[in-house]
């Protein structure tokens, strides 16, 4: 029987660790093996003195990493659900603007007229343009319009509106990653998109959005005011700062989508750090903000 006092252990070291270890060996005059043995003795001594507590920080870091991974996965799942919902809803999307409600229609008319006056002779970048519902009202008066949406189904409908060729362009793109969008814009538009942004991604969106606009550009953003019973059941989740809506489409399919609502003070606090000349309107059905990019 052989007394295996020289049993070898195979240890994998990442390339970066090998390079750093080799540099340490050159500096100290010790071999890489000697350094590994010294480190191992130190680890064993520390473990004998303090036990598993020495790994607490490492375990905590791993748990934090797992939590972050879970959050990223959940965020991507929500994005996918949202995209699938608006893809499936493409053909019936514009029906929401035909609601038989005089006050609703009056505020909708206010949004249209305000937007038309602000975009005259402007180069407009429209985020989440959808079916081109809002694009059609400013296509004639704007100098140029580029509409961006992540779903091809709604882009196809927008293109079918036959808005002025050479002046209006619709592109597939991600609202959170606009780097591929070419050109300069002195006006930014994002209607009925803001409520679908997770609260922890608002700063990220606004920063990227503003980066595509020229200094001193103007922005118009509009969305829904919360009205109980309108637009599906409101869902509040204990572990989430966001709220959700349960929506049912004409085909009977049900979709849970992220949908946040804000009051005047919340809107002011969110947009003020990113803007000058901030103006807000909060009605019974819609809100809008206009401002100049800082």
N, C-alpha and C positions, 0 to 999 in steps of 0.2 A: 504494500500500500504506500502510495506516495504522499508525503506530507506537503500539501499544497500551500506553502508559506508565501509563494511568489505569484499567487493568482492575479491575473491581469484583468483590468476593467476597461472596456471600450467606452470612451466618452466622446460624444459629438460636440464639437464647438463650432458655432457660427463663424463664418469667414471674418466678420468684423472683430470678433473676440480673438481669433487667431492672430490677426494683424496687431491688435493692441498688446496681446501677450508676448508676441515676438519683439515688439518695441520695448516692452518692459525688460525682457531678457537681455536685450542689447544694452540697455541702460544700467542694469544691475550686475551683469556678468554671470548671472545664474542661468541655468538652462530652463527651457519652458517646462520640462517635467518637474524640476525642483520647485518652480513657482507654483505649479498645480498642487504638489505635495504639501507645501507650506500653507497654501490657502485651505486645503482640506483639513489639515491639523487645526487651523484657526476656527473653521466652521464647527468641527467636532467639539472643541473646547468650549466654544460659545454655546453650543447646544446643551452640553452637560451642565453649564452654569444657569442657563435661562430657559431651557426646554423649548417647546414649540412656539413660544412667544416671539422668538427671533424671526419667525416667518409671517407674523401678523401683517406687517406692511405689504409683503408680497401677496398674501392672500387677499387683502383689502384691495390692492391694485387690480388683481385678477377679477374680483367681483365687480369693481367699477367698470372694468373693460367689458365684462359680460353684460352689465346693465346698459352701457352705451351701445353695445352691439344689438341688444334687444330693442332699444329706442330707435336705432337706425332702421332696423327691420320693420318695426311698427310704422314708422314714418313712410317707408317705401310702400308698404301695404296700403296705407291710406291714400297715397298718391295714385296707386294703381286702381283702387276702388273708384276714386274720383274720376279718373280718366275713362274707365269703363262705363261709368254712369253717364257722362256727357257724350260719349260715343254712341251709347244706346239711345240717348235722349235727343240726338241731333235733329231728327225730323220733326219733333214736336216742341223743340225748345222755345220758339218764338211765340207760342200760344200763351205764355205767361204774360206777355205784354198786351193781351187782348181782354184782360179782366174787366168785367162789367161793373165798374165802380168809379163814379165821377171824381172823387177825391184822388183815387189812384191815378186816373188818367190825367188829371190836372197836374200832379207832381211829375208824372212821366213827361208831359209836355214841357214842363219847366227844365227838366234835365236836358231834353233835346235842344231847346232854344239856347240855353246857357252854353252847352257844348258847341253848338254851331257858331255862336258869336266868338268864342274863345279860340277856335281852331282856324278861323279865316286866315288864309295865306300862310299857314304854318306847315312845317314838316312834322308829321305825326307818327309816333311809334305807339301802336295799340297792342297791349298785352291781353292775352286771353280773349281774342277778338271773336271767338265762337263762330256763329253763322253769318257774321257781318251785319248783325242788326244795327249796331251803333255806327259801324263804318259807313253805311249807306246814307246817313244823315249829314256826314261831314265830307264825303268824297268830292263833292262839287266845289265846296268853298276852301278846302285845304289845298295847300300847294302840292303836297305829297302825303301818302298814307301807306305805311307798312303794318299789316296786321299779323300777329303771331299767335298760334294756338298749337297745343300738343296733339290734338286729335285730327286725323286726316278727314274723318267724316264731316266735321263741322267746316273745315277748310274748303272741302268740295262744295258745300252749300254756299259758302261765302263767295267763292269764285263764280258760281252760277248766277249770282246777282248781276254780273256783267257791268261792274262799276268802271269808271273811266280807265281805259287801257293805257298803260304807260305812266299812270299817275297813282294807281292803287295796286299794291302787291300783297298777296297773302302767302304766308310761309308757315311750315310746321316748325315748332321750336318750343323750348322749355322756358317757362317764366323765370325759373331760378338760375338759368344759364343762358344768358343772352349774348355771349361773346361772339357767336358766329353771325350775328345780325350786322350787316354792313350799312354804312351811311351815318350821317349826322342828323340829329332831330332836335327841334326846339320846342316840342310839345310831347308830353307823355300821357297816355290814356289807359286806364284799367278799370273797366266797368263790370261790376258784379263778379269780381274775382277775389277782392280783398277778403271777403267773408270766408273764403275757402283756404286761406293761408293759416297754417298752424301758428299760434301766437309766438312760439319760440323761433319762427322763421320769418317774422315780419321784418326785422332789421336786415336780415340777409337779402330778402326780396327787394326792399326799398333801396338798399345800397347798390345792388346790381342793376336795378332799373335806372336809377339816377346816373350811374356810370355811363349809360348809353345815351344820355342827353347832354346837350351843350350847356355850358355855364349860363345861368340865368333862364333856363328853360322853364316853361310852365307845365303844371300837371293837373289833371282832372281825374278824380277817382270817385265812383258812385257805387252804392250797394243798398241792400235791404235794411229797413228797420224791422225789429221783431214785432210781429202781430200774432197774438195767440190764435192757434188753429189754422193759420195760413201757411201753405207750403210744406205740410207734413208735420208729424209729431216731433217735438223738440226732445232730444235725449241728452241728459246730463250724466256724465260718468264721474264717479267718486275720485278716481285717480287721475283725471285729466282736467287741464285748465281750459280745454276746448269743449265746445258743445257740438251736437250733431243733429241732423234731421233724417227721419225715415221717409223716403220718397217712394212713390209708386208710379210706374210708367204705364202708358196705355196698354202695353202687352201684359200687364199684371205683375211684372217683376218688381221686387222691392229692393231698395238700395239705401244703405246707411252712409251718409256723406257728412264730412266735416262742414259745419256752418256756424260761424261766430257772429254775434251781434254786438253793436257798440252804441253807447250813448254819446252825447255831445262832449262831455268832459273826457271820456276815454279817447275819443278821436283827437281831441286837442292835444292831449298828453302824448299820443303816439306820433303825430305828424309834426308837432312843433320843433323837435330837435333836428328835423331834416329840411326845414323850410323857412322861407320868409314870406311875408304878405299872405299869411294863412287865412282862408275864409271857409266857414263851415255852414252847411244847411242841414238841418235834421227835421224832416217832416213826419207825417203819419205813416208813410209807406217806404220812403227812400231817404237816404242821406247822400250828400256829396261834399267833397273838399276840393278846393282849388288852392294852389300855392306856387311859389317860385322856388326852384331847387337852390339850396345853399351852395 
